[in-house]
Amino acid sequence: MEPRGDKRCTVVVAGFPSFSRLQVPRYPRRISGQLGLVVSEEHVGLPITLPYEFDTSRVFRLLLKGMVGLEVIIVVPGIVYSLLFSHNNAAALALAFTGAVILFFGVRIFKFQAGSIGTITAHEIVVKPSKIYGLRLPGPSGRFSLDQFNAVRVEMMSGSPDPDVRGGPHERIYLVGKDGTPDILIARTNRNDDDYGISAGQQFGRLLNLPCEERHMPY
């Protein structure tokens, strides 16, 4: 975003097959869809077009890769060194405990990650399996026609009340499946006001001819 003297700004729109620039008034807010940013603002429609590519599982894959890296590079070699070379049983025990904690949280992230990778067109949504080191993560995959979905749902998360915890109010935008069709997370947003995620959800609803519903959720 490049501020201008006339209180307008140039916004780079990412998350699409090609990049574009848009002149919008004031300072826009942002929505993360694919790997980059999609831009929203108050008076001009959201620059979301079809086909829309998204990757809402990226953050989970990064976390899991980091945890695997810690286990493989630090914990396991550290335990082997402590037992076989330095003969420091206390250090080996501490590393084993650290590895167990990392594994515990890694398993929880693996089981409950809700992201997806795919493309939405005017007629269908194609969801690819999300993988890490060749291991498939839980989540939907396949081809779904748009008539298999009931609505676009915007889940408004209140954010953590703890000022020391990062992560404020944000939204998750889903396509809500009918019976037998999974709900698919297609975008996450960071917002500064209450209507931001709703505006994004309504834009998706108009593009896909689906109603948009709102739901308030805890952090």
Backbone as a chain_set.jsonl record, in Angstrom:
{"seq": "MEPRGDKRCTVVVAGFPSFSRLQVPRYPRRISGQLGLVVSEEHVGLPITLPYEFDTSRVFRLLLKGMVGLEVIIVVPGIVYSLLFSHNNAAALALAFTGAVILFFGVRIFKFQAGSIGTITAHEIVVKPSKIYGLRLPGPSGRFSLDQFNAVRVEMMSGSPDPDVRGGPHERIYLVGKDGTPDILIARTNRNDDDYGISAGQQFGRLLNLPCEERHMPY", "coords": {"N": [[0.854, -1.192, 0.0], [0.644, 2.136, -0.927], [0.71, 5.273, 0.333], [-0.927, 8.296, -0.703], [-0.906, 11.817, -1.521], [-3.462, 12.845, -1.867], [-5.092, 11.506, -0.152], [-5.774, 9.1, -1.184], [-4.878, 5.749, -2.083], [-2.549, 3.408, -3.469], [-3.109, 0.058, -3.983], [-1.796, -3.155, -3.837], [-3.005, -6.095, -5.085], [-2.974, -9.341, -4.11], [-2.84, -12.99, -4.307], [-4.085, -13.989, -6.469], [-4.146, -15.34, -9.857], [-2.762, -13.419, -11.336], [-1.255, -10.206, -10.668], [-2.696, -7.122, -9.639], [-3.517, -3.607, -9.621], [-5.195, -1.227, -7.614], [-7.051, 1.724, -7.158], [-8.096, 3.148, -4.238], [-10.159, 4.847, -1.782], [-9.042, 6.363, 1.305], [-7.619, 4.272, 3.861], [-7.154, 0.97, 3.149], [-8.405, -2.163, 4.472], [-7.402, -5.566, 5.223], [-7.638, -8.853, 3.817], [-6.822, -12.226, 4.13], [-6.434, -14.595, 1.742], [-5.388, -16.561, -0.337], [-2.052, -17.131, -0.602], [-1.236, -14.62, -0.267], [-2.429, -11.291, 0.029], [-5.74, -10.033, -0.044], [-7.627, -7.172, -0.822], [-9.787, -5.05, 1.025], [-12.221, -2.459, 1.328], [-14.261, 0.325, 2.447], [-16.217, 1.577, 0.692], [-15.833, 0.839, -1.946], [-16.304, -2.106, -3.905], [-15.125, -5.344, -2.849], [-12.088, -6.509, -4.226], [-12.41, -9.234, -5.348], [-12.322, -11.887, -7.485], [-13.448, -14.4, -9.81], [-11.719, -17.067, -11.459], [-11.054, -17.962, -8.039], [-8.315, -18.465, -6.116], [-7.197, -20.22, -3.251], [-5.474, -20.758, -0.146], [-5.783, -21.811, 2.79], [-4.576, -23.395, 4.609], [-1.948, -22.966, 4.992], [-0.7, -21.751, 7.235], [-0.954, -23.752, 9.157], [0.605, -25.766, 8.033], [3.123, -24.569, 8.099], [3.531, -24.357, 10.874], [3.546, -27.086, 11.612], [5.741, -28.027, 10.127], [7.765, -26.578, 11.364], [7.692, -27.717, 13.926], [8.329, -30.41, 13.379], [10.896, -29.986, 12.414], [12.203, -29.061, 14.754], [12.093, -31.379, 16.338], [13.577, -33.234, 14.784], [16.033, -31.977, 14.239], [16.992, -30.887, 16.633], [15.943, -32.064, 19.108], [15.977, -35.008, 18.96], [18.724, -35.579, 18.042], [19.981, -34.292, 20.201], [19.235, -35.819, 22.423], [20.44, -38.279, 21.788], [23.161, -37.505, 21.761], [23.444, -36.682, 24.441], [23.059, -39.053, 25.829], [24.917, -40.928, 24.764], [27.412, -39.681, 24.448], [27.989, -37.349, 26.124], [26.958, -38.349, 28.422], [24.965, -37.301, 30.035], [22.356, -37.584, 31.809], [20.332, -35.983, 32.855], [20.1, -33.873, 31.042], [19.296, -35.301, 28.799], [16.821, -36.22, 29.714], [15.456, -33.796, 30.009], [15.379, -32.913, 27.35], [13.868, -34.967, 26.248], [11.421, -34.516, 27.503], [10.811, -32.0, 26.451], [10.578, -32.708, 23.751], [8.34, -34.364, 23.919], [6.32, -32.536, 24.626], [6.309, -30.885, 22.355], [5.515, -32.797, 20.464], [2.964, -33.415, 21.434], [1.488, -31.01, 21.031], [1.857, -30.812, 18.295], [0.447, -33.045, 17.319], [-2.152, -32.321, 18.046], [-2.521, -29.998, 16.471], [-2.293, -31.182, 13.959], [-4.539, -32.886, 13.919], [-6.704, -31.138, 14.202], [-6.524, -29.076, 12.368], [-7.962, -26.801, 10.068], [-7.73, -25.868, 7.52], [-7.691, -25.436, 3.887], [-6.803, -26.107, 0.443], [-7.393, -24.767, -2.702], [-9.47, -24.002, -5.606], [-11.949, -21.745, -6.603], [-14.509, -21.571, -8.929], [-16.991, -20.247, -11.217], [-18.742, -22.333, -11.293], [-17.944, -24.543, -9.783], [-16.055, -25.898, -6.992], [-12.768, -26.787, -6.5], [-10.911, -28.772, -4.476], [-7.78, -29.403, -3.188], [-5.749, -31.985, -1.709], [-4.145, -31.225, 1.373], [-0.779, -31.343, 2.222], [2.109, -32.403, 4.127], [5.434, -33.005, 3.993], [4.808, -35.168, 2.345], [2.827, -36.418, 3.785], [-0.571, -36.635, 4.154], [-2.741, -34.122, 5.305], [-5.55, -33.885, 7.584], [-8.768, -33.053, 6.276], [-11.046, -31.615, 3.818], [-11.287, -32.741, 0.376], [-11.446, -32.851, -3.209], [-13.849, -32.494, -5.938], [-16.462, -30.204, -6.035], [-19.703, -29.221, -6.848], [-21.291, -25.999, -7.025], [-23.937, -26.088, -6.228], [-23.953, -27.818, -4.15], [-23.649, -26.507, -1.829], [-24.931, -24.586, 0.879], [-24.655, -21.952, 1.834], [-22.631, -18.998, 2.396], [-20.612, -18.662, 5.164], [-19.735, -16.446, 7.721], [-17.593, -16.48, 10.289], [-17.155, -14.77, 13.135], [-14.538, -14.058, 15.098], [-13.787, -13.289, 18.419], [-11.305, -12.74, 19.501], [-8.403, -12.938, 21.659], [-8.719, -12.16, 25.137], [-6.468, -11.614, 26.563], [-3.943, -9.312, 26.783], [-1.288, -9.892, 26.286], [-1.248, -11.925, 24.496], [-0.906, -12.606, 21.124], [-3.032, -11.901, 18.352], [-5.833, -10.675, 17.431], [-9.273, -9.596, 17.008], [-10.838, -11.368, 14.377], [-11.903, -12.947, 11.288], [-13.298, -15.956, 9.91], [-14.021, -17.383, 6.842], [-16.335, -19.488, 5.426], [-17.47, -21.931, 3.023], [-20.559, -23.349, 3.293], [-21.454, -26.61, 3.481], [-24.025, -28.767, 2.129], [-25.943, -31.663, 3.271], [-23.658, -34.242, 3.699], [-21.672, -32.926, 2.336], [-18.631, -31.344, 2.969], [-17.875, -28.501, 5.107], [-15.988, -25.777, 3.876], [-13.119, -23.982, 4.434], [-12.405, -20.937, 3.126], [-11.219, -18.438, 3.331], [-9.425, -16.182, 5.491], [-9.653, -13.384, 7.65], [-8.253, -10.286, 8.839], [-9.265, -7.741, 10.948], [-10.347, -4.327, 11.543], [-12.746, -3.335, 12.269], [-16.252, -4.101, 12.851], [-17.696, -4.824, 10.556], [-16.107, -5.769, 8.577], [-15.328, -8.523, 7.859], [-17.871, -9.401, 7.27], [-18.491, -7.914, 4.992], [-16.663, -9.038, 3.204], [-17.617, -11.694, 3.164], [-20.172, -11.28, 2.079], [-19.471, -10.447, -0.461], [-18.358, -12.795, -1.543], [-20.708, -14.292, -1.428], [-22.344, -12.971, -3.322], [-20.861, -13.444, -5.652], [-21.083, -16.206, -5.866], [-23.731, -16.705, -5.795], [-24.986, -17.307, -3.341], [-26.517, -17.263, -0.088], [-25.407, -15.165, 2.629], [-24.357, -15.805, 5.857], [-23.983, -14.969, 9.354], [-21.948, -15.549, 12.209], [-21.123, -15.384, 15.574], [-18.211, -16.177, 17.318], [-16.199, -17.653, 19.95], [-12.737, -16.959, 20.848]], "CA": [[0.0, 0.0, 0.0], [1.442, 3.34, -1.063], [-0.112, 6.453, 0.609], [-0.857, 9.396, -1.647], [-1.218, 13.086, -0.905], [-4.888, 13.156, -1.947], [-5.771, 10.572, 0.737], [-6.054, 7.853, -1.859], [-3.697, 4.919, -2.013], [-2.424, 2.336, -4.441], [-3.124, -1.213, -3.271], [-1.437, -4.318, -4.63], [-3.895, -7.21, -4.775], [-2.321, -10.625, -4.347], [-3.7, -14.141, -4.076], [-4.76, -14.282, -7.718], [-3.179, -15.764, -10.859], [-1.958, -12.274, -11.725], [-1.361, -9.101, -9.744], [-3.346, -5.938, -10.176], [-3.467, -2.452, -8.724], [-6.517, -0.634, -7.464], [-7.088, 2.989, -6.441], [-9.213, 3.145, -3.293], [-10.048, 5.949, -0.843], [-8.649, 6.12, 2.682], [-6.653, 3.202, 4.026], [-7.906, -0.27, 3.092], [-8.141, -3.251, 5.394], [-6.893, -6.684, 4.452], [-8.168, -10.206, 3.986], [-5.873, -13.191, 3.59], [-7.129, -15.677, 1.068], [-4.446, -17.568, -0.782], [-0.81, -16.961, 0.128], [-0.988, -13.2, -0.089], [-3.459, -10.448, 0.611], [-6.796, -9.45, -0.856], [-7.881, -5.896, -0.171], [-11.161, -4.62, 1.207], [-12.41, -1.126, 1.878], [-15.64, 0.565, 2.823], [-17.182, 2.02, -0.296], [-15.6, 0.166, -3.212], [-16.456, -3.541, -3.726], [-13.904, -6.107, -2.658], [-11.525, -6.978, -5.491], [-12.378, -10.686, -5.391], [-12.86, -12.325, -8.77], [-13.366, -15.822, -10.107], [-11.494, -18.072, -10.413], [-10.431, -17.499, -6.805], [-7.435, -19.484, -5.548], [-7.008, -20.001, -1.816], [-4.691, -21.708, 0.635], [-5.998, -21.457, 4.189], [-3.879, -24.367, 5.458], [-0.519, -22.646, 4.98], [-0.194, -21.492, 8.587], [-0.837, -25.031, 9.854], [1.753, -26.485, 7.488], [4.329, -23.935, 8.618], [3.682, -24.763, 12.273], [3.922, -28.496, 11.683], [7.109, -28.162, 9.63], [8.643, -26.091, 12.414], [7.739, -28.703, 15.007], [9.103, -31.553, 12.895], [12.288, -29.56, 12.381], [12.732, -29.062, 16.12], [12.268, -32.764, 16.783], [14.6, -33.937, 14.009], [17.324, -31.297, 14.245], [17.462, -30.539, 17.978], [15.561, -32.957, 20.211], [16.5, -36.373, 18.815], [20.185, -35.598, 18.139], [20.4, -33.902, 21.54], [19.08, -36.973, 23.317], [21.49, -39.247, 21.446], [24.444, -36.988, 22.232], [23.47, -36.663, 25.908], [23.139, -40.423, 26.358], [26.05, -41.714, 24.287], [28.689, -38.982, 24.446], [28.216, -36.561, 27.349], [26.426, -39.131, 29.543], [24.217, -36.36, 30.871], [20.985, -38.093, 31.836], [19.398, -34.884, 33.132], [19.867, -33.167, 29.774], [18.5, -36.189, 27.949], [15.449, -36.211, 30.228], [14.859, -32.498, 29.683], [15.103, -32.912, 25.917], [12.757, -35.89, 26.01], [10.2, -33.825, 27.928], [10.548, -30.975, 25.433], [10.089, -33.388, 22.556], [6.979, -34.851, 24.169], [5.423, -31.382, 24.566], [6.19, -30.512, 20.938], [4.722, -33.831, 19.799], [1.57, -33.279, 21.88], [0.851, -29.905, 20.315], [1.87, -31.133, 16.879], [-0.663, -33.962, 17.042], [-3.392, -31.556, 18.136], [-2.616, -29.162, 15.275], [-2.52, -32.082, 12.83], [-5.901, -33.425, 13.959], [-7.773, -30.137, 14.201], [-6.335, -28.025, 11.376], [-9.203, -26.654, 9.296], [-7.469, -25.191, 6.265], [-7.841, -26.136, 2.616], [-6.173, -25.532, -0.734], [-8.275, -25.026, -3.832], [-9.861, -22.965, -6.551], [-13.392, -21.571, -6.783], [-14.928, -21.004, -10.203], [-18.412, -19.903, -11.226], [-19.561, -23.534, -11.323], [-17.524, -25.584, -8.857], [-14.879, -25.66, -6.168], [-11.842, -27.911, -6.547], [-10.101, -28.731, -3.256], [-6.657, -30.322, -3.239], [-5.284, -32.43, -0.388], [-3.04, -30.48, 1.979], [0.217, -32.326, 2.64], [3.37, -31.976, 4.706], [6.408, -34.079, 3.807], [4.129, -36.303, 1.73], [1.76, -36.926, 4.646], [-1.797, -35.863, 3.926], [-3.387, -33.567, 6.491], [-7.009, -34.022, 7.58], [-9.485, -31.962, 5.626], [-11.78, -31.992, 2.606], [-10.649, -32.706, -0.937], [-12.319, -33.317, -4.276], [-14.553, -31.506, -6.752], [-17.816, -29.986, -5.531], [-20.473, -28.208, -7.567], [-21.752, -24.961, -6.104], [-25.251, -26.406, -5.675], [-23.764, -28.665, -2.971], [-23.436, -25.636, -0.678], [-26.107, -23.824, 1.311], [-24.421, -20.549, 2.16], [-21.319, -18.53, 2.838], [-20.706, -18.331, 6.593], [-18.659, -15.631, 8.289], [-17.43, -16.702, 11.728], [-16.455, -13.611, 13.702], [-13.825, -14.451, 16.304], [-13.657, -12.115, 19.28], [-9.907, -12.488, 19.844], [-8.037, -13.247, 23.034], [-8.786, -11.025, 26.061], [-5.158, -11.418, 27.167], [-3.181, -8.365, 25.955], [0.025, -10.454, 25.973], [-1.416, -12.957, 23.476], [-1.118, -12.019, 19.81], [-4.202, -12.434, 17.659], [-7.013, -9.923, 17.811], [-10.494, -9.981, 16.306], [-10.654, -11.784, 12.991], [-13.004, -13.752, 10.771], [-13.058, -17.1, 9.032], [-15.105, -17.446, 5.865], [-16.542, -20.864, 4.98], [-18.594, -22.387, 2.224], [-21.282, -24.291, 4.147], [-21.932, -27.713, 2.668], [-25.26, -29.47, 2.426], [-25.726, -32.978, 3.866], [-22.647, -35.04, 3.028], [-20.64, -32.063, 1.759], [-17.938, -30.686, 4.08], [-17.654, -27.06, 5.11], [-14.653, -25.504, 3.354], [-12.576, -22.681, 4.82], [-11.873, -20.338, 1.901], [-10.486, -17.189, 3.589], [-9.316, -15.642, 6.841], [-9.496, -11.935, 7.598], [-7.89, -9.499, 10.01], [-10.141, -6.588, 10.802], [-10.32, -3.21, 12.485], [-14.113, -2.995, 12.627], [-17.129, -5.258, 12.901], [-18.35, -5.196, 9.31], [-15.131, -6.102, 7.541], [-15.508, -9.893, 7.393], [-19.208, -9.507, 6.69], [-18.396, -7.39, 3.629], [-15.989, -10.049, 2.397], [-18.54, -12.81, 2.984], [-21.23, -10.882, 1.149], [-18.9, -10.443, -1.802], [-18.337, -14.192, -1.973], [-22.086, -14.708, -1.645], [-22.814, -12.442, -4.603], [-20.17, -14.123, -6.737], [-21.467, -17.611, -5.951], [-25.193, -16.779, -5.683], [-25.301, -17.99, -2.088], [-26.758, -16.327, 1.014], [-24.307, -14.996, 3.576], [-24.799, -15.832, 7.259], [-22.981, -14.516, 10.306], [-21.935, -16.286, 13.464], [-20.109, -14.922, 16.518], [-17.523, -17.312, 17.915], [-15.12, -17.278, 20.875], [-11.409, -16.943, 20.239]], "C": [[0.879, 1.227, 0.0], [0.574, 4.567, -0.826], [0.116, 7.534, -0.429], [-1.293, 10.67, -0.952], [-2.688, 13.411, -0.917], [-5.738, 12.188, -1.136], [-6.321, 9.35, -0.002], [-4.773, 7.04, -1.819], [-3.737, 3.866, -3.099], [-2.276, 1.029, -3.693], [-2.747, -2.322, -4.226], [-2.297, -5.483, -4.179], [-3.187, -8.505, -5.122], [-3.283, -11.757, -4.058], [-4.47, -14.516, -5.311], [-3.718, -14.766, -8.723], [-2.291, -14.625, -11.341], [-2.182, -11.162, -10.723], [-2.035, -7.913, -10.421], [-3.206, -4.815, -9.172], [-4.809, -1.754, -8.753], [-6.385, 0.665, -6.695], [-8.319, 2.995, -5.538], [-9.055, 4.322, -2.349], [-9.61, 5.47, 0.53], [-7.633, 4.985, 2.746], [-7.393, 1.875, 4.095], [-7.516, -1.237, 4.198], [-7.872, -4.5, 4.59], [-7.57, -8.001, 4.816], [-7.176, -11.181, 3.388], [-6.64, -14.352, 2.989], [-6.146, -16.756, 0.712], [-3.178, -17.449, 0.046], [-0.565, -15.501, 0.449], [-2.166, -12.492, 0.524], [-4.475, -10.053, -0.439], [-7.258, -8.214, -0.119], [-9.359, -5.583, -0.104], [-11.176, -3.183, 1.671], [-13.899, -0.821, 1.938], [-16.585, 0.768, 1.647], [-17.025, 1.352, -1.656], [-15.68, -1.33, -2.973], [-15.125, -4.239, -3.564], [-13.377, -6.604, -3.998], [-11.348, -8.489, -5.493], [-13.034, -11.114, -6.693], [-12.716, -13.833, -8.893], [-12.563, -16.031, -11.379], [-10.707, -17.502, -9.231], [-9.615, -18.649, -6.224], [-7.187, -19.186, -4.074], [-6.135, -21.098, -1.225], [-4.796, -21.292, 2.093], [-5.353, -22.457, 5.144], [-2.404, -24.032, 5.614], [0.032, -22.459, 6.386], [-0.034, -22.791, 9.366], [0.371, -25.808, 9.345], [3.064, -25.897, 8.003], [4.586, -24.332, 10.069], [4.159, -26.198, 12.394], [5.343, -28.719, 11.19], [8.11, -27.676, 10.678], [8.787, -27.083, 13.55], [8.53, -29.935, 14.602], [10.585, -31.197, 12.858], [12.934, -29.55, 13.752], [13.01, -30.475, 16.609], [13.48, -33.408, 16.104], [15.979, -33.309, 14.168], [17.882, -31.096, 15.652], [17.189, -31.64, 18.997], [16.211, -34.333, 20.078], [18.029, -36.412, 18.837], [20.694, -35.222, 19.534], [20.296, -35.04, 22.529], [20.171, -37.999, 23.062], [22.849, -38.781, 21.962], [24.538, -37.058, 23.758], [23.653, -38.059, 26.485], [24.446, -41.12, 25.995], [27.396, -41.023, 24.436], [28.939, -38.205, 25.736], [27.749, -37.284, 28.604], [25.714, -38.237, 30.565], [22.746, -36.77, 30.844], [19.959, -36.991, 32.083], [19.078, -34.119, 31.842], [19.021, -34.008, 28.835], [17.045, -36.206, 28.396], [14.743, -34.905, 29.885], [14.507, -32.419, 28.204], [13.943, -33.832, 25.571], [11.428, -35.252, 26.4], [9.816, -32.755, 26.91], [9.988, -31.602, 24.161], [8.672, -33.887, 22.714], [5.966, -33.717, 24.098], [5.216, -30.948, 23.115], [5.323, -31.515, 20.191], [3.252, -33.713, 20.162], [0.859, -32.183, 21.096], [0.844, -30.147, 18.808], [0.726, -32.049, 16.487], [-1.993, -33.224, 17.083], [-3.585, -30.669, 16.904], [-2.939, -30.025, 14.061], [-3.978, -32.535, 12.778], [-6.965, -32.361, 13.725], [-7.551, -28.998, 13.212], [-7.535, -28.007, 10.432], [-8.988, -26.049, 7.924], [-7.637, -26.078, 5.049], [-7.064, -25.4, 1.531], [-7.103, -25.788, -1.916], [-8.534, -23.814, -4.695], [-11.381, -22.941, -6.672], [-13.632, -20.958, -8.15], [-16.416, -20.681, -10.113], [-19.295, -21.133, -11.128], [-19.184, -24.57, -10.269], [-16.369, -25.095, -7.994], [-14.052, -26.935, -6.18], [-10.901, -27.77, -5.355], [-9.025, -29.805, -3.346], [-6.281, -30.781, -1.833], [-4.124, -31.56, 0.097], [-2.06, -31.485, 2.563], [1.416, -31.651, 3.279], [4.311, -33.164, 4.668], [5.749, -35.346, 3.256], [2.993, -36.883, 2.54], [0.535, -36.037, 4.506], [-2.407, -35.401, 5.247], [-4.892, -33.804, 6.433], [-7.669, -32.818, 6.915], [-10.141, -32.418, 4.346], [-10.903, -31.964, 1.365], [-11.631, -33.246, -1.96], [-12.925, -32.164, -5.051], [-15.989, -31.424, -6.255], [-18.497, -28.932, -6.399], [-21.036, -27.214, -6.566], [-23.131, -25.254, -5.536], [-25.17, -27.388, -4.512], [-23.562, -27.835, -1.698], [-24.668, -24.793, -0.416], [-25.86, -22.33, 1.399], [-22.938, -20.268, 2.291], [-21.468, -18.124, 4.3], [-19.478, -17.559, 7.037], [-18.65, -15.871, 9.793], [-16.571, -15.579, 12.277], [-15.86, -13.993, 15.053], [-13.518, -13.214, 17.137], [-12.214, -11.761, 19.592], [-9.651, -12.762, 21.311], [-8.147, -12.016, 23.924], [-7.439, -10.704, 26.701], [-4.337, -10.475, 26.285], [-1.811, -8.89, 25.563], [-0.037, -11.531, 24.899], [-1.705, -12.293, 22.145], [-2.331, -12.67, 19.158], [-5.461, -11.731, 18.133], [-8.235, -10.42, 17.073], [-10.217, -10.313, 14.844], [-11.851, -12.616, 12.562], [-12.482, -14.935, 9.969], [-14.271, -17.211, 8.115], [-15.168, -18.854, 5.283], [-17.591, -20.931, 3.884], [-19.253, -23.492, 3.013], [-21.898, -25.375, 3.282], [-23.29, -28.23, 3.096], [-24.927, -30.84, 3.009], [-24.723, -33.776, 3.036], [-21.537, -34.236, 2.39], [-19.945, -31.306, 2.894], [-17.969, -29.171, 3.961], [-16.206, -26.794, 4.706], [-14.247, -24.092, 3.726], [-11.879, -22.061, 3.614], [-11.104, -19.047, 2.15], [-10.451, -16.906, 5.085], [-9.131, -14.132, 6.709], [-8.957, -11.417, 8.916], [-8.63, -8.192, 9.891], [-9.891, -5.533, 11.861], [-11.72, -2.775, 12.893], [-15.008, -4.202, 12.393], [-17.661, -5.707, 11.546], [-17.381, -5.666, 8.239], [-15.327, -7.51, 6.986], [-16.868, -10.101, 6.759], [-19.196, -9.017, 5.249], [-17.729, -8.402, 2.706], [-16.911, -11.237, 2.127], [-19.653, -12.49, 2.011], [-20.719, -10.845, -0.285], [-18.826, -11.868, -2.358], [-19.755, -14.682, -2.274], [-22.635, -14.228, -2.97], [-22.155, -13.163, -5.775], [-20.693, -15.534, -6.962], [-22.979, -17.816, -5.871], [-25.631, -17.591, -4.463], [-25.602, -16.943, -1.021], [-25.556, -16.281, 1.945], [-24.869, -14.951, 4.992], [-23.643, -15.478, 8.174], [-23.098, -15.321, 11.591], [-20.802, -15.76, 14.336], [-19.538, -16.128, 17.251], [-16.528, -16.815, 18.951], [-13.791, -17.364, 20.162], [-10.999, -18.358, 19.832]], "O": [[1.77, 1.352, 0.84], [-0.237, 4.899, -1.689], [1.214, 7.673, -0.969], [-1.965, 10.626, 0.079], [-3.149, 14.178, -0.071], [-6.938, 12.049, -1.376], [-7.213, 8.659, 0.49], [-3.7, 7.58, -1.551], [-4.801, 3.481, -3.584], [-1.393, 0.906, -2.844], [-3.316, -2.425, -5.312], [-2.309, -5.818, -2.995], [-2.842, -8.745, -6.279], [-4.409, -11.527, -3.616], [-5.423, -15.289, -5.227], [-2.521, -14.622, -8.475], [-1.147, -14.872, -11.725], [-3.181, -11.162, -10.004], [-1.943, -7.74, -11.636], [-2.827, -5.035, -8.021], [-5.475, -1.698, -9.786], [-5.684, 0.716, -5.684], [-9.447, 2.862, -6.013], [-7.931, 4.771, -2.123], [-9.79, 4.302, 0.873], [-6.878, 4.763, 1.799], [-8.187, 1.667, 5.013], [-6.436, -1.139, 4.781], [-8.091, -4.503, 3.378], [-8.005, -8.221, 5.946], [-6.728, -10.991, 2.257], [-7.416, -15.013, 3.68], [-6.076, -17.776, 1.397], [-3.211, -17.642, 1.261], [0.225, -15.179, 1.336], [-2.825, -13.015, 1.422], [-4.122, -9.771, -1.584], [-7.277, -8.212, 1.112], [-10.098, -5.821, -1.06], [-10.244, -2.733, 2.338], [-14.714, -1.642, 1.515], [-17.663, 0.173, 1.622], [-17.976, 1.301, -2.436], [-15.186, -1.808, -1.952], [-14.109, -3.778, -4.083], [-14.157, -7.077, -4.826], [-10.224, -8.972, -5.631], [-14.175, -10.744, -6.97], [-11.949, -14.457, -8.16], [-12.704, -15.241, -12.312], [-9.815, -16.672, -9.403], [-10.17, -19.693, -5.88], [-6.99, -18.032, -3.694], [-6.071, -22.214, -1.74], [-3.982, -20.505, 2.577], [-5.56, -22.378, 6.355], [-1.682, -24.75, 6.305], [1.115, -22.955, 6.697], [0.906, -22.932, 10.149], [1.082, -26.438, 10.129], [4.004, -26.631, 8.308], [5.723, -24.611, 10.449], [5.061, -26.499, 13.175], [6.079, -29.517, 11.771], [9.169, -28.277, 10.861], [9.882, -27.27, 14.08], [9.318, -30.454, 15.393], [11.432, -32.011, 13.227], [14.078, -29.978, 13.908], [14.045, -30.733, 17.224], [14.304, -34.045, 16.76], [16.983, -34.019, 14.226], [19.096, -31.128, 15.85], [18.108, -32.097, 19.676], [16.917, -34.775, 20.984], [18.596, -37.209, 19.584], [21.703, -35.753, 19.998], [21.169, -35.211, 23.38], [20.762, -38.53, 24.002], [23.601, -39.57, 22.534], [25.571, -37.443, 24.306], [24.319, -38.233, 27.506], [25.022, -41.825, 26.823], [28.423, -41.694, 24.539], [29.979, -38.377, 26.372], [28.094, -36.891, 29.718], [25.851, -38.404, 31.777], [21.99, -36.353, 29.967], [18.84, -37.06, 31.576], [17.926, -33.766, 31.589], [18.134, -33.492, 28.155], [16.137, -36.207, 27.565], [13.569, -34.908, 29.513], [13.445, -31.91, 27.847], [13.129, -33.516, 24.703], [10.425, -35.427, 25.709], [8.646, -32.618, 26.549], [9.04, -31.087, 23.57], [7.884, -33.847, 21.769], [4.869, -33.902, 23.571], [4.091, -30.675, 22.696], [4.489, -31.127, 19.374], [2.384, -33.888, 19.307], [-0.231, -32.394, 20.565], [-0.086, -29.725, 18.12], [0.102, -31.858, 15.443], [-2.866, -33.469, 16.25], [-4.685, -30.596, 16.357], [-3.764, -29.646, 13.23], [-4.58, -32.564, 11.705], [-8.003, -32.636, 13.125], [-8.32, -28.037, 13.213], [-8.056, -29.054, 10.048], [-9.955, -25.743, 7.227], [-7.716, -27.302, 5.155], [-6.714, -24.229, 1.68], [-7.556, -26.917, -2.109], [-7.916, -22.761, -4.542], [-12.019, -23.983, -6.824], [-13.028, -19.941, -8.493], [-17.025, -20.826, -9.054], [-20.497, -20.998, -10.9], [-20.017, -25.395, -9.895], [-15.79, -24.035, -8.232], [-14.559, -28.023, -5.907], [-10.184, -26.777, -5.233], [-9.328, -30.979, -3.557], [-6.476, -30.041, -0.869], [-3.235, -31.205, -0.678], [-2.455, -32.378, 3.313], [1.707, -30.485, 3.013], [4.02, -34.211, 5.245], [6.094, -36.458, 3.656], [2.265, -37.747, 2.053], [0.607, -34.827, 4.717], [-2.567, -36.186, 6.181], [-5.455, -33.913, 5.344], [-7.164, -31.699, 6.995], [-9.829, -33.494, 3.836], [-9.9, -31.252, 1.314], [-12.539, -34.005, -1.623], [-12.563, -31.005, -4.851], [-16.653, -32.445, -6.076], [-17.928, -27.871, -6.654], [-21.235, -27.545, -5.397], [-23.479, -24.735, -4.475], [-26.197, -27.756, -3.942], [-23.334, -28.387, -0.622], [-25.354, -24.347, -1.336], [-26.739, -21.53, 1.082], [-22.107, -21.177, 2.295], [-22.348, -17.334, 4.639], [-18.341, -17.952, 6.772], [-19.596, -15.503, 10.489], [-15.398, -15.453, 11.926], [-16.582, -14.222, 16.023], [-13.042, -12.208, 16.611], [-11.917, -10.611, 19.913], [-10.584, -12.811, 22.112], [-7.72, -10.932, 23.525], [-7.278, -9.648, 27.312], [-4.06, -10.815, 25.135], [-1.218, -8.394, 24.606], [1.002, -12.005, 24.437], [-2.643, -11.503, 22.036], [-2.618, -13.845, 19.387], [-6.081, -12.14, 19.114], [-8.242, -11.541, 16.565], [-9.456, -9.621, 14.168], [-12.709, -12.95, 13.378], [-11.376, -14.91, 9.427], [-15.412, -17.139, 8.571], [-14.193, -19.353, 4.722], [-18.491, -20.093, 3.821], [-18.601, -24.472, 3.372], [-22.761, -25.099, 2.449], [-23.663, -28.146, 4.265], [-23.755, -31.151, 3.22], [-24.906, -33.966, 1.834], [-20.546, -34.811, 1.941], [-20.624, -30.681, 3.709], [-18.076, -28.623, 2.864], [-15.299, -27.503, 5.141], [-14.93, -23.125, 3.387], [-10.878, -22.592, 3.131], [-10.39, -18.593, 1.256], [-11.327, -17.331, 5.838], [-8.517, -13.663, 5.751], [-9.167, -12.017, 9.971], [-8.624, -7.583, 8.822], [-9.313, -5.795, 12.915], [-11.867, -1.929, 13.775], [-14.582, -5.2, 11.812], [-18.043, -6.868, 11.399], [-17.791, -5.935, 7.11], [-15.477, -7.68, 5.776], [-17.009, -10.886, 5.821], [-19.816, -9.627, 4.379], [-18.165, -8.605, 1.573], [-16.982, -11.73, 1.002], [-20.04, -13.336, 1.205], [-21.452, -11.174, -1.217], [-19.189, -12.11, -3.509], [-19.979, -15.396, -3.252], [-23.314, -14.977, -3.673], [-22.81, -13.458, -6.774], [-20.745, -16.012, -8.095], [-23.459, -18.95, -5.878], [-26.52, -18.439, -4.543], [-25.019, -15.859, -1.034], [-24.786, -17.238, 2.035], [-25.755, -14.149, 5.288], [-22.476, -15.66, 7.825], [-24.188, -15.719, 12.003], [-19.654, -15.696, 13.896], [-20.275, -16.985, 17.738], [-16.055, -15.683, 18.857], [-13.72, -17.789, 19.009], [-9.907, -18.555, 19.299]]}, "num_chains": 1, "name": "protein.A"}
